Structure formats: C-alpha cells, structure tokens
C-alpha cells in the first residue's frame, strides 16, 4: 500500500546553501538587510550600493543577507566586485516564490543568535537615504517594537514622483480605516497602495509572509498592524526606500484576477476585525484560513467564507468525530456562511522538546486509521495529550481522504521538522518548480518510513 521513499510526488525542498559569508565582525551585527533577487543584475547593483551606503553598514552594525533564487548561470561574474563586500553573506536557493524566498531569509536570521532585526529591501528598489535603516532601528528599539514600517518615494520609468507614500500608525491600526483604504485601492479610487515593502521586523517572533501570489506583504502588514498594534510603529521621515513601479506593469497587474481576489479578501478580513472590535472580542491571530483566539476556557477558530465550504465542513466534522483522530475535539456553529469551531479539549502540554520517532509514527498511524491526510504541518500546532501522544491543535488544514501520496508527504514534513530541525517551509510543493527533490536528502528517512 505504501509507496517507496525513493518517490517524492512533486515535493521539493529549498536546496539552500551559503556560497560566501560576511567577515566575522559583520556577522556579529544585530541588523540584517535582506535582499532577494532572481536575474535582476542591473537593479541589484543599485540596491546594493544604497545598502553599502547605510550608516549602520558603515558603523559595522548591519550585515547584508543576499539570496539568489536560482538565477541564470554566470550572474555572479557580472557583479563580483559587489559580492566581495565584507558585509555580504551570499545564499543560493530554489524557493520558487517571493514569499518563500523572504521567509528563508527570516529563517536564517532567526537561527543567527546575533541578529535582532531584519530590514527588507527589494532588489529593484533602493534605500532613500543613508540613515533609512538606522532611523527605523532607533524607532523599534525605543518602543520595544515587533515591527516598524517606513515610508517611501516612488520611481516610475526612471523618474522620482513628487508624491510620497507615508506610513501612518493611526490609519493602519484602525480596522475600519484599513477596510475603506483597501476598498478604495481595489476599486481604483486611490492609486497609492499600502506602503508594505518598508519593513523592519524583529527576529524570532514567528512572523512570516503567507505563500499567496499577490499581496503577501499586505497580509503580513495587516496582521502586524491590526493584531499586534501595541508593538507596531510607523516612521514618516526620513523616507525608507525609493520604490520602483512600471506604469504598464502596474496597470496590467491591477487587471489580474489574483490582484483583485486578494484585495477583496483583505477588505473582508479588515471588515471582520472591525466587527470583532465592536463586539469586544479580539482574535489572538489570523492566518490564510481564518481567525483564532481564546474566550474563557475555550479556544475558537472562525473560518473565512472562502476557506471552508459546506462539503469540506461536513468532511472535517466527520473526521474529527472519530475516536482515533489526533486532533482536538470540539463543537461547530455556523453564522452567515462562516463556520466556527470551539475546541472542548486542548493538549496537556506544548511541544518543547522534539517528539520521539515512535510518537511521530503513532500520529501518522492514527491519521491513517481515521482515513485522512493533511498537507499543512507546522511545529507550533502540536502538543501532547495526557498519554504523551502528539495532538494537533489546529483544525485549519488541507484535509483530504487518505492516500499513499498524502501519507508520504505528512511523513516527510513531520520528520524534517521534528527530527532534523528544519523549517516548517523547507519541504513544499510548487507549480513553478516541477523537479522533485530526492527523499535521500533526508538522512535515515527511509528507515523511519519503512518502520511504519
């Protein structure tokens, strides 16, 4: 019934490796300027020049993490002088999407004990002033922030536009204002977008970009501003960046289905958060499936209308009713096409030490016995019940009937995360990258899998 671990069913991992490291003194710098690029040689040179000119680089207080997401061969030869700068650590990977590339740099920064802040710069943009990153850092340190959002000027067809895009905390931390702002943007009544690219983010807070094709940075900013507003700050001046736009490309992008769909969804999320505030009920957080939080002794999750259909709800409700299901139990309610799950039981303890192989195996076998697989595996979703078995606290999953393929994917991700200590996003599927990664890249996985 089970397929051999030599197969991988389109799964791949990020294949990341460090090509060149910054000098020892720069590796101790508390700020990482992160840049992702793919075949953007001309623009990258401008971005790197503006990074080298930052006061924090000059003072040795910032380093540069440069990620090449599988550019064409020979690109390094064209800018070797730039790459030789002592502040640069060069990373090579195959991420397949902007979100995964940015999240890889956040993963790397989290693993680096000296890095406290990550400053984002897109390869086709540049810092507006030499003090841009230092100004955000001072704002963040002074206020003990999780994040600081800067402002930017705009370049269109090599011309700097007169109007600046200013980040304002009072506006971005109001769900009602954000709802109206996104509505105006998606209906063409306002041209300026949310200045979501100018982000300084504190490390080790588990903030990541969702893997969506459009507005992934808007999703993150909305989450930071509306659910972590007391640790979110904005800076109007000095400007953080000069953001590059193309008139033709921008117009074409706004005609795309993805562009409109994601902004419709963002508008819904902001509207729903405004409703929560009026009802004095604040979600703890949100993800691509819905909102979740705690009310008294109950943990609850409300799904977005598009995230859970009636058929999907019926399937999940049937799965969770089975005694062997390794998920928390609870009750369902439905109002205005919104399904809400109230957990009646939660794990006795969080996963603070990696589960043993037999605990992973038991979890997988319980899923199989219940007749389902789920594609989403995240370490913070798991806990232990009173018997020491793994329990998944998050019912927002890509559930599907049991298949050998789905079982193998679950096994790969659980093993990679809990046995090898890899990121939740290390193994993934991609319709952009069709070549699979061999499962021999997972040391001793074949032994574990055959033991099942």
KATA-V672303 format. One record per residue. N is the residue number from 1. RES is the residue in one letter. PHI is phi in degrees with one decimal (999 if undefined). BURIAL is 1 if it has 24 or more other ideal C-beta (glycine too) atoms within 12 Angstrom, else 0. D_CENTER is the distance of its C-alpha to the mean C-alpha in Angstrom with 1 decimal. Layout:
N	RES	PHI	BURIAL	D_CENTER
N	RES	PHI	BURIAL	D_CENTER
//
This chain:
1	X	999	0	34.8
2	X	-86.0	0	32.0
3	X	-85.7	0	31.0
4	X	-68.0	0	31.4
5	X	-70.2	1	28.5
6	X	-73.7	0	29.4
7	X	-85.0	0	27.6
8	X	-140.7	1	23.9
9	X	55.0	1	23.6
10	X	83.1	1	21.3
11	X	-68.6	1	18.8
12	X	-146.9	1	17.8
13	X	-120.0	1	15.9
14	X	-76.8	1	14.6
15	X	48.6	1	18.1
16	X	-90.3	1	17.1
17	X	-152.8	0	20.0
18	X	-88.7	0	21.2
19	X	-88.6	0	24.0
20	X	-152.4	1	25.2
21	X	-105.8	0	24.6
22	X	-65.8	1	25.4
23	X	-65.2	0	28.7
24	X	-57.1	0	28.9
25	X	-67.1	0	29.4
26	X	-71.2	1	26.3
27	X	-65.9	1	24.2
28	X	-88.8	0	25.1
29	X	-66.0	1	23.8
30	X	-80.5	1	21.5
31	X	-118.4	1	19.4
32	X	-112.7	1	17.4
33	X	-86.2	1	17.3
34	X	-108.3	1	14.6
35	X	-133.7	1	15.6
36	X	-108.4	1	14.5
37	X	-149.6	1	17.3
38	X	-146.9	1	19.0
39	X	55.5	0	22.8
40	X	-122.7	1	22.7
41	X	-61.3	1	25.6
42	X	-62.4	0	27.4
43	X	-65.6	1	24.6
44	X	-61.6	1	23.1
45	X	-61.7	1	26.4
46	X	-66.3	1	26.4
47	X	-62.4	1	22.9
48	X	-65.1	1	24.0
49	X	-59.6	0	27.4
50	X	-67.8	1	25.8
51	X	-71.0	1	23.7
52	X	-60.0	1	26.9
53	X	-82.3	1	28.7
54	X	-65.0	1	26.4
55	X	-59.1	1	28.6
56	X	-67.1	1	26.2
57	X	-68.4	1	26.5
58	X	-60.8	0	30.3
59	X	-88.7	0	30.4
60	X	74.8	0	28.4
61	X	-101.3	1	25.8
62	X	-139.0	1	22.8
63	X	-124.3	1	21.9
64	X	-121.7	1	20.0
65	X	-103.3	1	17.4
66	X	-108.0	1	17.9
67	X	-107.8	1	16.1
68	X	-97.7	1	18.2
69	X	-92.7	1	16.5
70	X	64.5	1	19.8
71	X	-71.5	1	22.1
72	X	-65.6	0	25.7
73	X	-58.0	0	28.2
74	X	90.5	0	29.9
75	X	-63.9	1	27.4
76	X	-64.9	0	27.7
77	X	-62.2	0	31.5
78	X	-75.9	0	31.2
79	X	-132.1	1	29.4
80	X	-58.1	0	30.5
81	X	-59.7	0	32.0
82	X	-66.3	1	28.6
83	X	-68.0	1	27.0
84	X	-77.4	0	29.8
85	X	-58.8	1	28.9
86	X	-65.0	0	28.8
87	X	-84.5	1	25.5
88	X	-92.0	1	23.5
89	X	-107.7	1	21.6
90	X	-101.9	1	21.1
91	X	-119.5	1	18.6
92	X	-114.8	1	19.0
93	X	-155.5	1	16.7
94	X	-128.5	1	16.3
95	X	-93.5	1	12.7
96	X	83.3	1	13.9
97	X	-158.3	1	11.3
98	X	-58.9	1	10.0
99	X	-63.8	1	6.3
100	X	-64.8	1	7.2
101	X	-64.7	1	9.6
102	X	-64.7	1	7.8
103	X	-68.1	1	5.6
104	X	-62.2	1	9.1
105	X	-65.0	1	10.7
106	X	-67.7	1	8.9
107	X	-61.3	1	10.0
108	X	-63.6	1	13.3
109	X	-63.7	1	13.8
110	X	-62.7	1	13.3
111	X	-78.9	0	16.0
112	X	-93.4	1	18.2
113	X	-62.1	0	20.4
114	X	-87.3	0	21.6
115	X	-82.5	1	18.4
116	X	-107.8	1	17.8
117	X	-137.1	1	16.0
118	X	-122.3	1	13.8
119	X	-106.5	1	15.1
120	X	-86.7	1	13.4
121	X	-141.5	1	16.1
122	X	-75.8	1	15.9
123	X	-64.4	1	18.6
124	X	-97.2	1	20.8
125	X	-111.8	1	20.8
126	X	-150.8	1	22.7
127	X	-69.3	1	23.1
128	X	-76.9	1	25.8
129	X	-141.2	1	27.8
130	X	-63.9	1	28.2
131	X	-97.0	1	27.3
132	X	-57.2	1	24.0
133	X	-72.9	1	21.7
134	X	-61.0	1	24.5
135	X	-65.0	1	24.9
136	X	-66.6	1	21.3
137	X	-60.8	1	21.6
138	X	-62.3	1	24.9
139	X	-64.2	1	23.5
140	X	-67.8	1	20.7
141	X	-65.9	0	23.1
142	X	-62.1	0	25.9
143	X	-101.9	0	23.9
144	X	51.8	0	21.9
145	X	-77.5	1	18.8
146	X	-85.8	1	15.1
147	X	-153.3	1	14.5
148	X	-133.7	1	16.9
149	X	-110.3	1	16.8
150	X	-95.9	1	19.5
151	X	-111.5	1	21.7
152	X	-148.6	1	22.6
153	X	-91.8	1	25.5
154	X	-126.4	1	25.3
155	X	-113.0	1	27.0
156	X	-129.0	0	28.3
157	X	53.1	0	30.5
158	X	66.9	0	31.0
159	X	-121.9	0	32.1
160	X	-78.5	0	30.6
161	X	-77.3	0	30.8
162	X	-71.2	0	32.6
163	X	-83.2	0	30.2
164	X	-94.0	1	27.3
165	X	-106.6	1	24.0
166	X	-99.3	1	24.1
167	X	-84.4	1	21.4
168	X	-127.7	1	23.2
169	X	-60.4	1	22.0
170	X	-58.6	0	24.7
171	X	-77.8	1	23.5
172	X	-73.0	1	19.7
173	X	-93.7	1	20.2
174	X	-106.2	0	22.6
175	X	-61.2	1	21.2
176	X	-64.3	1	24.5
177	X	-64.3	1	24.3
178	X	-62.2	1	20.7
179	X	-57.7	1	22.0
180	X	-67.5	0	25.0
181	X	-63.6	1	23.1
182	X	-65.6	1	20.7
183	X	-61.6	0	23.9
184	X	-64.7	0	25.8
185	X	-68.0	1	23.3
186	X	-74.4	1	23.0
187	X	-95.3	0	26.8
188	X	81.3	0	27.6
189	X	-80.3	0	29.3
190	X	-136.0	0	27.1
191	X	-90.2	0	26.1
192	X	-71.6	1	23.9
193	X	-92.2	1	20.2
194	X	-64.1	1	18.0
195	X	-76.0	1	17.7
196	X	-86.5	1	13.9
197	X	-88.8	1	13.9
198	X	-98.1	1	15.9
199	X	-106.9	1	13.5
200	X	-109.2	1	14.6
201	X	-124.6	1	12.3
202	X	-73.2	1	13.9
203	X	-76.7	1	12.9
204	X	59.3	0	12.8
205	X	-114.0	1	11.6
206	X	65.3	1	8.5
207	X	-95.6	1	6.4
208	X	-138.6	1	2.7
209	X	-79.8	1	2.5
210	X	-70.5	1	4.2
211	X	-87.8	1	6.5
212	X	-119.3	1	9.4
213	X	-80.1	0	12.2
214	X	-147.6	1	12.9
215	X	65.6	1	11.9
216	X	-62.5	1	8.1
217	X	-72.5	1	8.9
218	X	-65.2	1	11.4
219	X	-58.0	1	9.3
220	X	-66.9	1	7.6
221	X	-64.0	1	11.2
222	X	-59.9	1	12.9
223	X	-63.7	1	11.2
224	X	-65.6	1	12.2
225	X	-76.5	1	15.5
226	X	-96.0	1	16.7
227	X	-111.8	1	15.8
228	X	-129.8	1	15.9
229	X	-64.0	1	18.6
230	X	-71.9	0	20.8
231	X	-117.2	0	18.4
232	X	-114.6	1	17.3
233	X	-136.5	1	19.8
234	X	-125.0	1	20.7
235	X	-134.1	1	23.1
236	X	-85.4	1	25.3
237	X	-142.5	0	27.3
238	X	-68.0	1	27.4
239	X	-59.7	1	25.1
240	X	-83.7	1	21.9
241	X	-144.4	1	21.8
242	X	-111.3	1	23.7
243	X	-92.1	1	21.4
244	X	-91.1	1	22.8
245	X	-128.6	1	23.5
246	X	-115.6	0	25.9
247	X	-54.6	0	28.1
248	X	-69.1	0	28.5
249	X	-63.9	0	24.9
250	X	-63.9	0	23.7
251	X	-63.2	0	26.4
252	X	-66.6	0	25.6
253	X	-62.0	0	21.9
254	X	-71.3	1	22.9
255	X	-89.8	0	25.1
256	X	-75.8	0	22.5
257	X	-63.0	0	21.8
258	X	-61.0	0	18.0
259	X	-57.9	1	18.3
260	X	-70.1	0	20.5
261	X	-60.7	0	18.8
262	X	-65.5	1	15.4
263	X	-75.2	1	17.5
264	X	-62.1	1	19.8
265	X	-69.6	1	17.1
266	X	-63.0	1	15.8
267	X	-63.6	1	19.5
268	X	-61.1	1	20.0
269	X	-62.2	1	17.3
270	X	-63.0	1	18.8
271	X	-63.1	1	22.2
272	X	-68.0	1	21.6
273	X	-65.4	1	20.4
274	X	-64.3	1	23.6
275	X	-63.8	0	25.5
276	X	-58.7	1	24.1
277	X	-63.4	0	25.2
278	X	-64.7	0	28.6
279	X	-90.0	0	28.9
280	X	58.2	0	28.0
281	X	-125.2	0	25.3
282	X	-109.8	1	21.9
283	X	-61.4	1	18.9
284	X	-71.6	0	17.2
285	X	-166.5	1	13.7
286	X	-143.3	1	12.1
287	X	-144.0	1	9.7
288	X	-79.2	1	10.4
289	X	-103.5	1	13.7
290	X	164.8	1	15.2
291	X	-101.4	1	16.1
292	X	-148.5	1	17.2
293	X	-172.3	1	19.5
294	X	-137.7	0	22.9
295	X	-130.4	0	26.3
296	X	65.9	0	29.1
297	X	-90.6	0	29.0
298	X	-102.2	0	26.9
299	X	-95.7	1	23.2
300	X	-129.5	1	22.3
301	X	-140.9	1	19.7
302	X	-111.6	1	20.3
303	X	-86.3	1	19.0
304	X	-64.6	1	18.6
305	X	-57.1	1	21.7
306	X	-82.9	0	20.0
307	X	-89.4	1	18.0
308	X	-148.0	1	21.2
309	X	-83.2	0	24.5
310	X	-56.7	0	27.9
311	X	-66.2	0	28.2
312	X	-64.7	1	24.9
313	X	-60.8	1	25.7
314	X	-61.7	0	29.1
315	X	-63.2	1	27.7
316	X	-67.5	1	25.3
317	X	-61.1	1	28.1
318	X	-65.7	0	30.5
319	X	-62.2	1	28.3
320	X	-71.1	1	27.6
321	X	-79.9	0	31.4
322	X	-80.4	0	32.3
323	X	-63.9	0	33.3
324	X	-83.8	0	31.6
325	X	-61.7	1	28.1
326	X	-85.7	1	25.8
327	X	-125.6	1	23.9
328	X	-64.5	1	24.8
329	X	-96.0	1	27.6
330	X	178.3	1	28.1
331	X	-122.6	0	29.4
332	X	-114.5	1	28.3
333	X	-134.4	0	29.2
334	X	-142.0	0	28.8
335	X	-139.2	0	29.3
336	X	52.0	0	29.1
337	X	65.3	0	27.1
338	X	-111.4	1	24.5
339	X	-91.0	1	24.5
340	X	-126.9	1	24.0
341	X	-113.0	1	24.1
342	X	-111.2	1	25.8
343	X	-75.2	1	25.6
344	X	-93.8	0	29.1
345	X	-146.0	0	28.1
346	X	-129.8	1	25.4
347	X	-57.6	1	25.3
348	X	-66.3	0	27.9
349	X	-153.0	0	25.6
350	X	-77.3	0	22.0
351	X	-84.2	1	21.2
352	X	-101.9	0	22.0
353	X	-124.7	0	23.5
354	X	-58.6	0	22.5
355	X	-62.5	1	24.4
356	X	-73.0	0	27.4
357	X	-57.9	1	27.7
358	X	-67.1	0	30.1
359	X	-71.2	1	27.6
360	X	-64.1	1	25.0
361	X	-62.1	1	27.9
362	X	-61.8	1	29.1
363	X	-60.5	1	25.8
364	X	-61.7	1	25.8
365	X	-67.1	1	29.4
366	X	-65.2	1	29.1
367	X	-63.8	1	26.5
368	X	-61.9	1	29.0
369	X	-62.9	0	31.9
370	X	-85.7	1	30.2
371	X	83.5	0	29.8
372	X	-144.6	1	26.1
373	X	-129.1	1	22.9
374	X	-141.9	1	19.3
375	X	-88.1	1	16.5
376	X	-91.5	1	13.5
377	X	-126.6	1	13.9
378	X	-135.5	1	12.0
379	X	-60.7	1	14.2
380	X	-75.5	0	14.1
381	X	-81.6	1	15.5
382	X	-102.0	1	18.7
383	X	-148.2	1	21.9
384	X	-113.2	1	25.6
385	X	-84.9	1	28.4
386	X	-63.5	0	31.9
387	X	-91.9	0	32.9
388	X	85.0	0	30.1
389	X	-87.3	1	28.3
390	X	-68.9	1	24.6
391	X	-127.0	1	23.5
392	X	-94.1	1	20.3
393	X	-86.7	1	19.7
394	X	-110.7	1	17.2
395	X	-84.6	1	19.1
396	X	-81.2	1	16.2
397	X	-132.7	1	16.3
398	X	-87.8	1	17.2
399	X	-68.7	1	20.8
400	X	-156.1	0	23.5
401	X	-56.6	0	27.1
402	X	-58.1	1	27.6
403	X	-139.1	0	27.7
404	X	-61.9	0	28.2
405	X	-62.7	0	25.3
406	X	-65.6	1	22.9
407	X	-62.3	1	24.5
408	X	-63.9	1	24.0
409	X	-63.3	1	20.3
410	X	-59.6	1	20.0
411	X	-62.9	1	22.2
412	X	-59.2	1	20.3
413	X	-69.2	1	17.0
414	X	-61.3	1	18.8
415	X	-65.3	1	21.0
416	X	-63.2	1	18.3
417	X	-74.7	1	16.3
418	X	-91.8	1	19.4
419	X	-96.3	1	22.1
420	X	-102.3	1	20.6
421	X	70.8	0	18.0
422	X	-79.6	1	15.3
423	X	-64.8	1	11.5
424	X	-56.7	1	10.3
425	X	-99.8	1	8.9
426	X	-64.0	1	12.2
427	X	-106.6	1	14.1
428	X	-155.2	1	13.3
429	X	-105.5	1	15.3
430	X	-149.7	1	15.6
431	X	-86.4	0	18.2
432	X	-92.8	0	18.1
433	X	-111.8	1	18.8
434	X	-91.6	0	21.7
435	X	-77.0	0	22.9
436	X	-81.8	1	22.3
437	X	-99.0	1	21.9
438	X	-67.0	0	24.9
439	X	-72.4	1	24.5
440	X	-66.7	0	26.9
441	X	-70.4	1	23.9
442	X	-102.3	1	23.5
443	X	-55.4	0	26.5
444	X	66.8	0	28.8
445	X	-64.4	1	26.6
446	X	-59.8	1	29.7
447	X	-64.1	0	31.7
448	X	-62.4	1	29.3
449	X	-67.0	1	28.9
450	X	-66.1	0	32.7
451	X	-69.0	0	33.3
452	X	-75.6	1	31.8
//
